[in-house]
């Protein structure tokens, strides 16, 4: 079972890594515009979708990094709400990228904010 989950995670992250090169034409289940709408909504159902998506993308990033022997990005104690705030800030700062795949945007936002090799991460 762990092997299957690792394979699925690897495949998903491969697609996410390829997406920025083809971000305007790549097929995606969610784009940043839709997820931004959900993450900034007052509707509990939309917020639930947002937190599940954002935490899932962050978990996939960490799983991929772990399999590659890379250090953890998101430090212990960071909450789902913090991850959402980081994603919202990313979309507000880069509205020209909201039409890109949502997973790509979330992973970029989390990486920019938390990954040790990123000079802006803290």
Secondary structure, 3 states (H helix, E strand, C coil): CHHHHHHHHHHHHHHHHHHHHHCCCCCCCCEHHHHHHHHCCCCHHHHHHHHHHHHHHHHHHHHHHHHCCCCCCCCCCCCHHHHHHHHHHHHHHCHHHCCCEHHHHHHHHHHHHHCCCCCCCC
